[in-house]
Amino acid sequence: MQRGALPMTKDMGNRASVKRGVESQKFILVLTLLGMWILLAILSPHFLSVSNLSSIGTSIATIAMLAVGQTFVILTGGIDLSVGNVVGLVGVVTALAMTNGFGMYGGALAGLAVGVLCGIANGLMIGRGKLPPFIAGLGMMGITRGIALLVSGGFPIIVPFQQFGNLGIGTILGAVPVPVVIMLAFYALGFYVLRHLRFGRHTYAIGSNEETARLAGINVARHKTLVYALCGFTAAVAGLLETARLFSAYPTAGSGYELDSIAAVVIGGTSMSGGEGSIVQTLIGALTMATLRNGCNLLGISPFIQQVVIGLIIIGAVYMDRVRGGRVA
């Protein structure tokens, strides 16, 4: 009996240690973001201006939207590499539908449907077909980019409805960008789902231990399909925001956005192994990236250096996650 009690005590101690590490990382992340804001406010008089803060909000909206769905996917222990190209495909389909008699709302619905279908396809390949998420994502990257180039002929498509642009560049009360309001609404909904609904609990359970989740009665394959469908939906919303902001649909739009969405999630502290993290942390991670890039632009720092710094931050965040989980000796 005593022998059986020792591993339990040790496991409880490990869990407590991991929990302390998670709380410590959250504190460091928030402190780092606040420190960046204070430093940039001192170095640049334009940083805290209304126009610049509005610019940060608008620039972060698309990536942050992608990161909502990416958070759910990574919490299950997966990854979606196709979301960036889905943004481009959704934009092309939306613009084509609008120019071919579907109207503004019909075109938007067509774009949303395409994003969800891409997500479902990913989920079926991973959940039912047992393909590694990395391979499924790579395949879908090529498929979505190829279709976008094929149906557009490789050329941008102008959106025919002037009012559609309000979705990307409009403001509320003359100051708050519409994309920011939409983004925050999705984060609030994502927080509620992960914290209070069974769907969120199942997402964490699958990421923590997929086999245990299956033995507990969770339909893992179906849940993964739903999670990737959700990721496709948020990618579609991001595609609509991007198309509205540019007032055109580019088949190559969204290229590289998948890496930025993953970076936001990882910098926010969500474990790449799954089962640990939160949507709030992802938002802080996205804000950190946007602040870093905006600050570098204000200070005249080369965008190439920005990429190096963000890459180093991602490596550091993943390393901290492995240390916290006891996977580094």
C-alpha positions as a Markdown table, in Angstrom:
| # | Residue | x | y | z |
|---|---|---|---|---|
| 1 | Met | 0.0 | 0.0 | 0.0 |
| 2 | Gln | 2.8 | 2.3 | 0.9 |
| 3 | Arg | 4.6 | 1.4 | -2.4 |
| 4 | Gly | 1.5 | 2.5 | -4.3 |
| 5 | Ala | 1.2 | 5.8 | -2.5 |
| 6 | Leu | 4.7 | 6.9 | -3.4 |
| 7 | Pro | 4.2 | 7.3 | -7.2 |
| 8 | Met | 0.9 | 9.1 | -6.6 |
| 9 | Thr | 2.6 | 11.6 | -4.3 |
| 10 | Lys | 5.4 | 12.0 | -6.8 |
| 11 | Asp | 3.0 | 12.6 | -9.6 |
| 12 | Met | 1.1 | 15.1 | -7.6 |
| 13 | Gly | 4.3 | 16.9 | -6.9 |
| 14 | Asn | 5.2 | 17.0 | -10.6 |
| 15 | Arg | 1.8 | 18.4 | -11.5 |
| 16 | Ala | 2.1 | 21.1 | -8.8 |
| 17 | Ser | 5.6 | 21.9 | -10.2 |
| 18 | Val | 4.2 | 22.2 | -13.8 |
| 19 | Lys | 1.3 | 24.3 | -12.6 |
| 20 | Arg | 3.7 | 26.7 | -10.8 |
| 21 | Gly | 5.8 | 26.8 | -14.1 |
| 22 | Val | 2.6 | 27.7 | -16.1 |
| 23 | Glu | 1.7 | 30.5 | -13.7 |
| 24 | Ser | 5.3 | 31.8 | -13.7 |
| 25 | Gln | 5.3 | 31.9 | -17.6 |
| 26 | Lys | 2.0 | 33.8 | -17.7 |
| 27 | Phe | 3.4 | 36.4 | -15.3 |
| 28 | Ile | 6.6 | 36.7 | -17.3 |
| 29 | Leu | 4.6 | 37.1 | -20.6 |
| 30 | Val | 2.4 | 39.8 | -19.2 |
| 31 | Leu | 5.4 | 41.6 | -17.6 |
| 32 | Thr | 7.3 | 41.4 | -20.9 |
| 33 | Leu | 4.4 | 42.9 | -22.9 |
| 34 | Leu | 4.0 | 45.7 | -20.4 |
| 35 | Gly | 7.7 | 46.3 | -20.4 |
| 36 | Met | 7.7 | 46.5 | -24.2 |
| 37 | Trp | 4.9 | 49.1 | -24.1 |
| 38 | Ile | 6.6 | 51.2 | -21.6 |
| 39 | Leu | 9.9 | 51.1 | -23.4 |
| 40 | Leu | 8.4 | 51.9 | -26.8 |
| 41 | Ala | 6.4 | 54.8 | -25.3 |
| 42 | Ile | 9.6 | 56.3 | -24.1 |
| 43 | Leu | 11.6 | 55.7 | -27.3 |
| 44 | Ser | 8.8 | 56.8 | -29.7 |
| 45 | Pro | 6.4 | 59.6 | -29.0 |
| 46 | His | 4.1 | 58.2 | -31.7 |
| 47 | Phe | 3.6 | 54.7 | -30.1 |
| 48 | Leu | 0.7 | 55.6 | -27.8 |
| 49 | Ser | -1.0 | 57.8 | -30.3 |
| 50 | Val | -4.6 | 56.8 | -31.2 |
| 51 | Ser | -3.7 | 56.2 | -34.9 |
| 52 | Asn | -0.8 | 53.9 | -34.0 |
| 53 | Leu | -2.8 | 51.9 | -31.5 |
| 54 | Ser | -5.5 | 51.6 | -34.1 |
| 55 | Ser | -2.9 | 50.4 | -36.6 |
| 56 | Ile | -1.7 | 47.7 | -34.1 |
| 57 | Gly | -5.2 | 46.5 | -33.6 |
| 58 | Thr | -6.0 | 46.3 | -37.3 |
| 59 | Ser | -2.7 | 44.6 | -38.1 |
| 60 | Ile | -3.1 | 42.0 | -35.4 |
| 61 | Ala | -6.7 | 41.1 | -36.2 |
| 62 | Thr | -6.1 | 38.6 | -39.1 |
| 63 | Ile | -3.3 | 36.7 | -37.3 |
| 64 | Ala | -5.2 | 36.8 | -34.0 |
| 65 | Met | -8.3 | 35.3 | -35.7 |
| 66 | Leu | -6.2 | 32.5 | -37.1 |
| 67 | Ala | -4.7 | 31.9 | -33.7 |
| 68 | Val | -8.1 | 31.3 | -32.1 |
| 69 | Gly | -8.7 | 28.2 | -34.2 |
| 70 | Gln | -5.0 | 27.3 | -34.0 |
| 71 | Thr | -5.2 | 27.3 | -30.2 |
| 72 | Phe | -7.9 | 24.7 | -30.2 |
| 73 | Val | -6.0 | 22.5 | -32.7 |
| 74 | Ile | -2.7 | 22.7 | -30.7 |
| 75 | Leu | -4.5 | 22.0 | -27.5 |
| 76 | Thr | -5.5 | 18.6 | -29.0 |
| 77 | Gly | -1.8 | 18.0 | -29.8 |
| 78 | Gly | -2.2 | 18.8 | -33.5 |
| 79 | Ile | -1.2 | 21.7 | -35.8 |
| 80 | Asp | -2.8 | 23.2 | -38.9 |
| 81 | Leu | -0.3 | 24.4 | -41.5 |
| 82 | Ser | -2.9 | 25.2 | -44.1 |
| 83 | Val | -4.7 | 28.2 | -42.5 |
| 84 | Gly | -2.5 | 30.8 | -44.3 |
| 85 | Asn | -3.4 | 29.5 | -47.7 |
| 86 | Val | -7.0 | 29.0 | -46.7 |
| 87 | Val | -7.1 | 32.8 | -46.1 |
| 88 | Gly | -6.1 | 33.3 | -49.8 |
| 89 | Leu | -8.6 | 30.8 | -51.1 |
| 90 | Val | -11.5 | 32.2 | -49.1 |
| 91 | Gly | -10.7 | 35.7 | -50.4 |
| 92 | Val | -10.7 | 34.5 | -54.0 |
| 93 | Val | -13.9 | 32.5 | -53.6 |
| 94 | Thr | -15.6 | 35.4 | -51.8 |
| 95 | Ala | -14.7 | 37.9 | -54.5 |
| 96 | Leu | -15.6 | 35.6 | -57.4 |
| 97 | Ala | -19.0 | 34.8 | -55.8 |
| 98 | Met | -19.7 | 38.5 | -55.4 |
| 99 | Thr | -18.8 | 39.3 | -59.0 |
| 100 | Asn | -21.0 | 36.5 | -60.3 |
| 101 | Gly | -24.3 | 37.4 | -58.9 |
| 102 | Phe | -24.2 | 36.0 | -55.3 |
| 103 | Gly | -24.3 | 39.4 | -53.7 |
| 104 | Met | -22.2 | 40.7 | -50.8 |
| 105 | Tyr | -23.7 | 38.4 | -48.2 |
| 106 | Gly | -23.8 | 35.4 | -50.5 |
| 107 | Gly | -20.2 | 35.8 | -51.4 |
| 108 | Ala | -19.2 | 36.1 | -47.7 |
| 109 | Leu | -21.2 | 32.9 | -46.9 |
| 110 | Ala | -19.5 | 31.1 | -49.8 |
| 111 | Gly | -16.1 | 32.1 | -48.4 |
| 112 | Leu | -17.0 | 30.9 | -44.9 |
| 113 | Ala | -18.3 | 27.6 | -46.3 |
| 114 | Val | -15.0 | 27.0 | -48.2 |
| 115 | Gly | -13.0 | 27.6 | -45.0 |
| 116 | Val | -15.1 | 25.2 | -43.0 |
| 117 | Leu | -14.9 | 22.5 | -45.7 |
| 118 | Cys | -11.1 | 22.8 | -45.7 |
| 119 | Gly | -11.1 | 22.4 | -41.9 |
| 120 | Ile | -13.4 | 19.3 | -42.1 |
| 121 | Ala | -11.2 | 17.8 | -44.8 |
| 122 | Asn | -8.2 | 18.3 | -42.5 |
| 123 | Gly | -10.1 | 16.8 | -39.5 |
| 124 | Leu | -11.2 | 13.7 | -41.5 |
| 125 | Met | -7.7 | 13.1 | -42.7 |
| 126 | Ile | -6.3 | 13.4 | -39.2 |
| 127 | Gly | -9.1 | 12.0 | -37.1 |
| 128 | Arg | -10.4 | 9.2 | -39.3 |
| 129 | Gly | -7.5 | 8.7 | -41.6 |
| 130 | Lys | -4.9 | 8.8 | -38.8 |
| 131 | Leu | -2.6 | 11.0 | -40.9 |
| 132 | Pro | 0.0 | 13.0 | -38.9 |
| 133 | Pro | -1.3 | 16.7 | -38.6 |
| 134 | Phe | 1.9 | 18.0 | -40.2 |
| 135 | Ile | 1.5 | 15.9 | -43.3 |
| 136 | Ala | -2.2 | 16.7 | -43.7 |
| 137 | Gly | -1.5 | 20.4 | -43.3 |
| 138 | Leu | 1.2 | 20.3 | -45.9 |
| 139 | Gly | -1.0 | 18.6 | -48.3 |
| 140 | Met | -3.9 | 21.0 | -47.7 |
| 141 | Met | -1.4 | 23.9 | -48.1 |
| 142 | Gly | -0.7 | 22.8 | -51.7 |
| 143 | Ile | -4.3 | 22.1 | -52.5 |
| 144 | Thr | -5.7 | 25.4 | -51.3 |
| 145 | Arg | -3.0 | 27.5 | -52.9 |
| 146 | Gly | -3.3 | 25.6 | -56.2 |
| 147 | Ile | -7.1 | 26.0 | -56.3 |
| 148 | Ala | -6.8 | 29.7 | -55.5 |
| 149 | Leu | -4.3 | 30.3 | -58.3 |
| 150 | Leu | -6.3 | 28.1 | -60.7 |
| 151 | Val | -9.7 | 29.8 | -60.3 |
| 152 | Ser | -8.3 | 33.3 | -60.2 |
| 153 | Gly | -5.8 | 32.9 | -63.0 |
| 154 | Gly | -3.1 | 34.1 | -60.7 |
| 155 | Phe | -4.5 | 37.7 | -60.7 |
| 156 | Pro | -6.1 | 39.7 | -57.9 |
| 157 | Ile | -9.9 | 40.1 | -58.0 |
| 158 | Ile | -11.5 | 43.4 | -57.0 |
| 159 | Val | -14.4 | 43.3 | -54.6 |
| 160 | Pro | -17.4 | 44.9 | -56.3 |
| 161 | Phe | -19.1 | 46.2 | -53.1 |
| 162 | Gln | -17.8 | 49.3 | -51.5 |
| 163 | Gln | -19.5 | 48.7 | -48.2 |
| 164 | Phe | -17.8 | 45.4 | -47.8 |
| 165 | Gly | -14.6 | 47.3 | -47.0 |
| 166 | Asn | -16.1 | 48.5 | -43.7 |
| 167 | Leu | -15.5 | 45.0 | -42.4 |
| 168 | Gly | -11.7 | 45.5 | -42.7 |
| 169 | Ile | -11.2 | 49.2 | -42.3 |
| 170 | Gly | -14.3 | 50.5 | -40.6 |
| 171 | Thr | -14.4 | 51.8 | -37.1 |
| 172 | Ile | -16.9 | 51.9 | -34.2 |
| 173 | Leu | -17.4 | 55.2 | -32.4 |
| 174 | Gly | -14.8 | 56.7 | -34.8 |
| 175 | Ala | -11.8 | 55.0 | -33.0 |
| 176 | Val | -12.2 | 51.2 | -32.5 |
| 177 | Pro | -11.5 | 49.2 | -35.7 |
| 178 | Val | -14.3 | 46.8 | -36.6 |
| 179 | Pro | -11.7 | 43.9 | -37.1 |
| 180 | Val | -10.7 | 44.4 | -33.4 |
| 181 | Val | -14.3 | 44.1 | -32.2 |
| 182 | Ile | -14.8 | 41.0 | -34.2 |
| 183 | Met | -11.5 | 39.5 | -33.0 |
| 184 | Leu | -12.3 | 40.2 | -29.3 |
| 185 | Ala | -15.8 | 38.7 | -29.7 |
| 186 | Phe | -14.2 | 35.5 | -31.0 |
| 187 | Tyr | -11.7 | 35.4 | -28.1 |
| 188 | Ala | -14.5 | 35.9 | -25.6 |
| 189 | Leu | -16.4 | 33.0 | -27.2 |
| 190 | Gly | -13.3 | 30.8 | -27.3 |
| 191 | Phe | -12.6 | 31.6 | -23.7 |
| 192 | Tyr | -16.2 | 30.6 | -22.7 |
| 193 | Val | -16.1 | 27.4 | -24.7 |
| 194 | Leu | -12.7 | 26.2 | -23.3 |
| 195 | Arg | -13.6 | 27.2 | -19.7 |
| 196 | His | -17.2 | 26.2 | -19.4 |
| 197 | Leu | -18.4 | 23.8 | -22.1 |
| 198 | Arg | -17.9 | 20.1 | -22.6 |
| 199 | Phe | -16.4 | 20.8 | -26.0 |
| 200 | Gly | -13.5 | 22.6 | -24.2 |
| 201 | Arg | -13.0 | 19.9 | -21.6 |
| 202 | His | -12.8 | 17.3 | -24.3 |
| 203 | Thr | -10.3 | 19.4 | -26.2 |
| 204 | Tyr | -8.0 | 19.5 | -23.2 |
| 205 | Ala | -8.6 | 15.8 | -22.4 |
| 206 | Ile | -7.6 | 14.7 | -25.9 |
| 207 | Gly | -4.4 | 16.8 | -25.8 |
| 208 | Ser | -3.5 | 15.5 | -22.4 |
| 209 | Asn | -3.9 | 11.8 | -23.2 |
| 210 | Glu | -5.7 | 10.8 | -26.3 |
| 211 | Glu | -6.0 | 7.1 | -25.3 |
| 212 | Thr | -7.4 | 8.0 | -21.9 |
| 213 | Ala | -9.9 | 10.3 | -23.5 |
| 214 | Arg | -11.0 | 7.5 | -25.8 |
| 215 | Leu | -11.4 | 5.1 | -22.9 |
| 216 | Ala | -13.5 | 7.8 | -21.1 |
| 217 | Gly | -16.0 | 7.7 | -23.9 |
| 218 | Ile | -14.9 | 10.7 | -26.0 |
| 219 | Asn | -15.3 | 10.2 | -29.7 |
| 220 | Val | -11.8 | 11.4 | -30.5 |
| 221 | Ala | -12.1 | 11.2 | -34.3 |
| 222 | Arg | -15.3 | 13.2 | -34.4 |
| 223 | His | -14.0 | 15.8 | -31.9 |
| 224 | Lys | -10.8 | 16.4 | -33.9 |
| 225 | Thr | -12.9 | 16.8 | -37.1 |
| 226 | Leu | -15.0 | 19.5 | -35.3 |
| 227 | Val | -11.8 | 21.2 | -33.9 |
| 228 | Tyr | -10.3 | 21.4 | -37.4 |
| 229 | Ala | -13.6 | 22.6 | -38.8 |
| 230 | Leu | -13.5 | 25.4 | -36.2 |
| 231 | Cys | -10.0 | 26.3 | -37.2 |
| 232 | Gly | -11.1 | 26.4 | -40.9 |
| 233 | Phe | -14.0 | 28.7 | -39.9 |
| 234 | Thr | -11.7 | 31.2 | -38.0 |
| 235 | Ala | -9.4 | 31.1 | -41.0 |
| 236 | Ala | -12.3 | 31.9 | -43.2 |
| 237 | Val | -13.3 | 34.9 | -41.0 |
| 238 | Ala | -9.6 | 36.0 | -41.2 |
| 239 | Gly | -9.8 | 35.7 | -45.0 |
| 240 | Leu | -12.9 | 37.9 | -45.1 |
| 241 | Leu | -11.2 | 40.5 | -42.9 |
| 242 | Glu | -8.1 | 40.5 | -45.1 |
| 243 | Thr | -10.1 | 40.7 | -48.3 |
| 244 | Ala | -12.1 | 43.6 | -46.9 |
| 245 | Arg | -9.0 | 45.4 | -45.7 |
| 246 | Leu | -7.3 | 45.2 | -49.1 |
| 247 | Phe | -10.6 | 45.5 | -51.0 |
| 248 | Ser | -9.2 | 42.9 | -53.3 |
| 249 | Ala | -8.7 | 39.1 | -53.2 |
| 250 | Tyr | -5.1 | 37.9 | -53.9 |
| 251 | Pro | -4.6 | 34.2 | -54.4 |
| 252 | Thr | -1.2 | 34.4 | -52.6 |
| 253 | Ala | -2.7 | 36.4 | -49.6 |
| 254 | Gly | -2.1 | 34.7 | -46.3 |
| 255 | Ser | 1.2 | 33.2 | -47.3 |
| 256 | Gly | 3.2 | 32.7 | -44.1 |
| 257 | Tyr | 0.3 | 33.5 | -41.8 |
| 258 | Glu | 0.2 | 30.0 | -40.6 |
| 259 | Leu | 3.6 | 30.4 | -39.0 |
| 260 | Asp | 2.5 | 33.7 | -37.4 |
| 261 | Ser | -0.6 | 32.1 | -35.9 |
| 262 | Ile | 1.4 | 29.2 | -34.5 |
| 263 | Ala | 4.0 | 31.7 | -33.1 |
| 264 | Ala | 1.2 | 33.6 | -31.3 |
| 265 | Val | -0.1 | 30.4 | -29.7 |
| 266 | Val | 3.4 | 29.2 | -28.7 |
| 267 | Ile | 4.6 | 32.6 | -27.4 |
| 268 | Gly | 1.4 | 32.7 | -25.4 |
| 269 | Gly | 2.5 | 29.5 | -23.6 |
| 270 | Thr | 0.2 | 26.9 | -25.0 |
| 271 | Ser | 2.1 | 23.5 | -25.0 |
| 272 | Met | 2.9 | 22.1 | -28.4 |
| 273 | Ser | 2.3 | 18.7 | -26.9 |
| 274 | Gly | -1.3 | 19.6 | -26.2 |
| 275 | Gly | -3.6 | 19.7 | -23.2 |
| 276 | Glu | -2.2 | 22.9 | -21.7 |
| 277 | Gly | -2.8 | 26.5 | -22.5 |
| 278 | Ser | -5.6 | 29.1 | -22.8 |
| 279 | Ile | -7.1 | 31.4 | -25.4 |
| 280 | Val | -6.2 | 34.5 | -23.2 |
| 281 | Gln | -2.5 | 33.5 | -23.4 |
| 282 | Thr | -2.8 | 33.3 | -27.2 |
| 283 | Leu | -4.2 | 36.8 | -27.3 |
| 284 | Ile | -1.3 | 38.1 | -25.2 |
| 285 | Gly | 1.1 | 36.2 | -27.5 |
| 286 | Ala | -0.5 | 37.9 | -30.6 |
| 287 | Leu | -0.3 | 41.3 | -28.9 |
| 288 | Thr | 3.4 | 40.7 | -28.1 |
| 289 | Met | 4.2 | 39.9 | -31.7 |
| 290 | Ala | 2.2 | 42.9 | -33.0 |
| 291 | Thr | 3.8 | 45.2 | -30.5 |
| 292 | Leu | 7.3 | 44.0 | -31.4 |
| 293 | Arg | 6.8 | 44.5 | -35.1 |
| 294 | Asn | 5.1 | 47.9 | -34.7 |
| 295 | Gly | 7.9 | 49.1 | -32.3 |
| 296 | Cys | 10.6 | 47.9 | -34.7 |
| 297 | Asn | 8.9 | 49.8 | -37.6 |
| 298 | Leu | 8.6 | 52.9 | -35.5 |
| 299 | Leu | 12.3 | 52.7 | -34.6 |
| 300 | Gly | 13.4 | 52.0 | -38.1 |
| 301 | Ile | 14.6 | 48.4 | -37.4 |
| 302 | Ser | 15.0 | 46.2 | -40.4 |
| 303 | Pro | 12.1 | 43.7 | -41.0 |
| 304 | Phe | 14.7 | 41.0 | -41.5 |
| 305 | Ile | 15.9 | 41.5 | -38.0 |
| 306 | Gln | 12.3 | 41.3 | -36.8 |
| 307 | Gln | 12.1 | 37.8 | -38.3 |
| 308 | Val | 15.2 | 36.8 | -36.5 |
| 309 | Val | 14.0 | 38.1 | -33.2 |
| 310 | Ile | 10.6 | 36.4 | -33.5 |
| 311 | Gly | 12.2 | 33.2 | -34.5 |
| 312 | Leu | 14.4 | 33.3 | -31.4 |
| 313 | Ile | 11.4 | 34.1 | -29.2 |
| 314 | Ile | 9.5 | 31.0 | -30.6 |
| 315 | Ile | 12.5 | 28.7 | -30.0 |
| 316 | Gly | 12.8 | 30.1 | -26.4 |
| 317 | Ala | 9.0 | 29.6 | -25.8 |
| 318 | Val | 9.1 | 26.0 | -27.0 |
| 319 | Tyr | 12.2 | 25.3 | -24.9 |
| 320 | Met | 10.6 | 26.8 | -21.8 |
| 321 | Asp | 7.5 | 24.5 | -22.5 |
| 322 | Arg | 9.8 | 21.5 | -22.6 |
| 323 | Val | 11.6 | 22.5 | -19.4 |
| 324 | Arg | 8.3 | 23.1 | -17.7 |
| 325 | Gly | 7.0 | 19.7 | -18.7 |
| 326 | Gly | 10.2 | 18.0 | -17.5 |
| 327 | Arg | 11.1 | 16.8 | -21.0 |
| 328 | Val | 14.6 | 18.4 | -20.9 |
| 329 | Ala | 17.2 | 16.8 | -18.6 |
